[in-house]
Structure formats: structure tokens, C-alpha cells
Amino acid sequence: MSKKRSKKRDLGIYGQTNSQYFISYFSSISPVEKEQIIEMISYSPQLAYVVLKWAVSSGVIIKSYLVPDKEFNYLQGANFGFEEYEQKVFSRNSKKHVVARRTIFLEMGLDKMPPRKSSLKEYNDFDRGIIQIYPVLDFLMEKLKQSGDMKKYLFNLAKKQGLIVYDPETGKWQGKDYGL
């Protein structure tokens, strides 16, 4: 009799999956102008975590073995430290949304990110909610502040999924669950 393998849920540092971060962030936004929502994105560690997971899954950010540390994992850009002719070329045969994200990641320079601390190797019954914000998220939040394309991409994705709605009476956007 074979055992059925269960899919391990990838819980982040706040105990939510990538999708839950994205949904909970946008669905609870108070009524504000579109430009304010787009600007607020770069100040959210939760959305920086979402971007990090997307960048890792697309291969732009990889695990770093350059820093010998037994307690923490480190991540780095896939092209960190390589000369122009040595750099990794990413496939364009992926799904359309993966290629679009990857293009923005490359424009942000995430593929050249130096090694940054990302997480504890083992949580050892740690409460994930109290773990510090790691330098990799600080780096991504800085890059988000500089990248209007990624912020617009996140806003448009939330709009497309119905997580934020426009109120024509007030001329403002708000999360679909705001005030509930």
C-alpha cells in the first residue's frame, strides 16, 4: 500500500502562504487614490515577501553558498558576480505571467543581488510572527520603491482579481473587504 504524499504548504514568516499575503493586503485597503495604493506597495514587507517568492520560483534569485553560516540561509541574484558573457540567460518559453514578472525582476536588478540573509535554517518551534525582517526583504523593499513597473503590475493584478474596487462616487479605490 503506497502512502499519498501531501503537498507541504509554504508558510512565510507571518504564517501565511504567498497568495494569502497578496489577498489579505489588497482586500483590506482603506479608500485612497490609485497613486497612494501604488506608493504604499513599496512599504509592505508582506508584498516584498510575495515578490521574493516569485523571484525565487522564476530562478532570478537563488540560494547562496558563498556565505558560510550554519544558522541562516542566504539568497543571491542568479547573475551575482558574473561577467556579462557568463550571465544566465532566462528562457522565454515560460508562461506569459512568469516571463512578464521575470522581465521586471531583471529590470529591477534582482539577478545581481549580493548574498542577503533570508531565513533561519530551522525554526525550532519559533513563533514565525516574531522573527525579524531579514535583509533580503529590506533589499526588495528598496528595489520596489525604485520600480514603478512592479508596483503597477501588483496593482493591476489585484484589480484584475477583484481584490480592490473603484468607487465612482468618491473617485477612490478600496479593498473589497474594507469595513467588513
N, C-alpha and C positions, 0 to 999 in steps of 0.2 A: 504494500500500500504506500503510495507516494504522498508526501506532505505537500500541501498547497502553500506556496510562498506568498506571504503578504507583502504588499508594497510598503516600504518604510516611508513614512511621511517626513519630509524635510522641514522640521520646525526651526525657525530662525531664532535670533537672540531674544525676541519678545514672545516666543511660544506660538507663533502663527506661521502658516505657510505663505509662500510668495503671493499667491492670489488673495489670501485673506488680508495681507498688508495693503495691497493695492485697493481692494474693495472697501475696507474699513476707513482708509484715509480719505478717499474721494467721496464716499457716500455720506459722510458726516460734516462736510464743509459748510460753514455758515454763508449766507448770501453776500457775495462780493463780486467785484468786477472781474472779467476774464483775465486781465493783466495781473491782478493781485493773486489769483489762483496760480497762474503760471510762475510768478515770482516765488510764491510760498513753497513750491515743489523743491527748490534747491535747499531749503532749510529743514527738510524732513529726513531723519535717519532711517525711517521705515522705507521711504521711497528710494533712498540710496541703497538700502539692502536689496530691494527689488531689482534695481539696475545692476547691482553686483551679481546677483544670481543669474540674470540674463547674460551678462558679460562672461561669466564662467561657463554657462551652458553653450554659448556660441564659440568658445575657445579663445576669446580675446584676452581673458585673464586666466592664468593657470597657477597651479600650486608651485611655490618656490622651494627649491632645495638649497639655495645659496646662503641661507641664514641657519646656522646650527642652534636650534632652540628646542629643548625637549618638552617644554610646557605649552608652546603656542604653535599654531600653523601660520604660515606666511603665504601670501599670494603675490604675483607679479604679472606684468604685462607679457604677452606671448613673445613680443619682439624686444623686450628689455635687454640692452647690452649688445644687440646685434647690429652689424653694419648694414647699410641699405641693401646690398646684394645678398645678405644672409637672411633677411627677414621673411617670416612666414607669410605666405600668400593664402588668403582665405577663399574658400570655394564660393562660387556664386550659384551653385546648384541646390542650395538650401531652400526652405520655404520662404516665401516672399517677405513675411514679417521678420524672420531671422536675418535675412540679408539687409533689410532696412535698418534694424537695430544695430547690426554689426557695422554698417557704414557710419552710423552716428558715433558708435564707440571708437572707431578708428579716427574720426574727425576730432573727437574729444581727447585723443592721445592715450586712451586706456591701454593700448597694446604696448606702450613704452613705460608703463608704471613700474617704478622700482619696487623691490620687495617691501611689503607692508604687513604688519601683524593683522591676522584676521580672526582667529578664534582659539579658544582653549582646545587642546587635542582631546581631552576627556573632560566632561562636565562634572563628574564625581558628585552627583546629587546637588549641583549648584542650582539655585533658582535663576533661570535664564533671564528673568526680568531685571536682575540687579547687576548683570555683567556690564562692564564699561563699554562705551562705544569705541570700537577699535580703530586704529589709524587708517585702515583701508576704507572705512566708511567716511572718515573725515576727508580723505583724499577724493572720494567720489562726490561728496557734497560740494567740495570746492570746484570740481570739474562740472557739476550740474549748474552751479552759479554762472559759469562761463559759457555754457552750451544752451543757447536758446532752442536749438533743434530738438534736443532730448526733452526739454520741458514741454515744448509744443506737442511732441509725439505722445508723451504721457497724458497731457490734457485731452488731446484728440481721441486717444484710446479710451479714456474714462467717459468721454462724451458719447462715443460710439457704443459703449457697453451700457449706457443709460445710468451711469453712476452719478453724473452731475446733470442737472437740468437748468434750462434757461427760463426765467420768469419775465415775460414780455412787459408786464405791468411795472416792475421795478427796474428792468434792464440789467438784472444781476443773475449770476449763476449760483447754484447751491447744490449741496449733496442731496440725493434722492431721499435719504433718511433723516435729513436735518430736522430737528424739532420733534422727532417721534420718540 
